[in-house]
Amino acid sequence: MPVVTEPLTVQVGCWTSPAAQAEGVQHPVTVHPDGSLTTPHDLPAERLAAAFGGYLSCLELVDRVLPALDGWWLLQRRQVLPPMSRGTHGSWQVLPAAAGPCCRPAATAAEVAEHLRSTGHLTRAAGLPERLVRPLARALRTANGTPDLPPDAALDALGCVRGVDGVAALWQAGVHPAVVRTVHDRLVGPDGAELPQALYLGALSHRPDLAWVAETLQRVAEAAGGRLPAEQEDDLAEWLTWTQTRLSRRERERRGAWLTVGVPRGWVVDLARAGYTPDDARRLANGTGRSVPGAAELLRSWFAAGFTPAPDDLVTLHAAGLPIWTRPSRAAVDRVLALAARPAREPDLTAAALALVRAGTVPAAARALRSVPPPTTDEQECA
């Protein structure tokens, strides 16, 4: 979107030296809707002079300041999302690619977004001379006005965000009401319930796969026998939005499948990370006479200890009357590996843990493990 819809003429300073104390002159420049800038100079000739060590501030206006102002103006109008994210401790920060020496973490997304829209950030992060940026930025604001929350778009998004001032708060955080409406409709449909502000901020921070979030919500609802209660749907959508960052498609699919089983979300993360699927829990449940959630809890407890046994191995141990519901301690398994002279890594850890359950004692498990050749590289990758 152009920064101006009609030619805008501005009086600017012009310098032939980059030194801050250098004297300059004033002259007009004109910004055009196509993004070009005209000046009183013969710019091709000035470029030749610059190639031999000369300097002209109007070349910086054309080459660096005007393109930067274009991006800055898009942020003012909320035509692009501000480059920021929430950190591990809850504070918000500018993304490294857009950060400058002026940037600091802040408690809210709105504070960081406001900083990103400032001319101070524009000059310091991009290394632009303030004396060139401020006159043009001031003229743009005077000519176009400070972008306000568009009333029609805000009204259209009114039923999308929980809270009286939800749409306005998201605008301050850099999210246009049209984006709010789009995210809402993709997740829960045009007639869906209001969603929490945190979900939209999660979409801003993590750029999630909204189609996957919507698909997972639908799968969980179908598994529950119908549409989820509004509050539960909101909460789940927010969790999915915030937690899928950098997940592979396969792990996202695993998480979605586990959610349909109805196990706690903390289990979902661990079970998916371990590579288990609900079918693994069903197979273990069928072989041990336990419930599927009970089998899932058993798999998770083994994973929490550092082991990832195959469900069929646990079923075999259970059929032999061995105690699989209390997994071995990591310290005991480490002693088995030390006695067997085997490395403490997967799948050796799991193999040692299963050997300890079968043998009952550390020395007996070590002897059994020594009699079995170590797994090959291919077997390790498959495990």
Helices and strands as residue ranges (DSSP letters): E 8-14, E 25-31, E 37-38, H 43-51, H 57-60, I 61-65, H 66-76, E 84-86, E 92-94, G 96-98, H 109-116, H 119-126, H 130-144, H 151-156, G 158-160, H 166-172, H 177-188, H 197-206, H 210-223, H 230-243, H 249-261, H 265-274, H 278-288, H 292-304, H 311-319, H 330-340, H 348-359, H 362-370, H 377-382
